Amino acid sequence: MMYAAFAFWSIVAIFAARTVYSLLGRVMPPKVLNYALLPGTLVAQIGHHLALLVTGGTVNASRLANDSTGEPEIQADAKPRIPVLGPMLVAVVPIFLCGLALLSAADFFSAKGMMREVSALPQSLPQTLDGFWDRIRAVINALDGAGTMWRHANWDLWRTWLFAYLTICLTIRMSPLSADLRPALLGVAMFGVLAWLAGMFSPQPAEKMLQFWPNLSFLVSNLLLILLIGLAAGAALGIYGIIKGQSAGAGGKPAGKPAGRPARE
């Protein structure tokens, strides 16, 4: 069940990252957004090009932001030569590299202790209704732990600010570069299946996954926390717009003069 839970939380992270990226794209141009998330954009694009080359594709051009769309240049017409597995690798490798870069940043800035303060996410999927609500409470506890971690962080240190910035950039850019999410979702599911098959012959996969679980909990909890903040901000702006529109309608000028009488025949 742990392998299924790993695949599930990884898919949750992908959807959360895509939703946060879409929300941010509504309030700023894509080009500005991708430059604001520069570390994550750069790592994701390097991972995309690397996976494309490994799977037999070609990279003819590379830009952080396309002139017309503002999105990273991914050469949608460049296809990997390995069928089925190639597109999944091209979609998953950037996500993997973003997570690896964040863990490396945590090591460099001595933030591993901060990451372990987040409550661990459930390591199994619910099988009953009571189990479902237990998992919901565990997720809420993980979100509370993520918020408490940042609230108690030492903001007098520049390393804390930089690590927070890298956390935002690298987690949001775990959103697949392609608009099609299916290769990334299939790649995560296949990884879970392969890990489960390997676990039938050796305890090493399960041990490695248990060691990685606090890091996964940190990634998913922070993404969900950013998503909640974004949704709350969007709702507040929407309510403000409604109130402002009603005030303008109540105190505004009449829409126009009344229509004149019809001409006599």
Buried (B, 14 or more C-beta within 10 A) or exposed (E): EBBBBBBBBBBBBBBBBBBBBEBBBEEEEBBBBBBBBEBBBBBBBBBBBBBBBBBEBEBEEEEBBBEEEBBBBBBEEBBBEBEEBBBBBBBBBBBBBBBBBBBEBBEEBEBEEBBBBBBBBBBEBBEEEEEEEEBEEBBEBBBBBBBEBBEEBEEEEEBBEBBBBBBBBBBBBBBBBBEEBEBBBBBBBBBBEEBBEBBEEEEEBBEEBEEEBBBBBBBBBBBBBBBBEBEEEEEEEEEEEEEEEEEEEEEEEEEEEEEEEEEEE
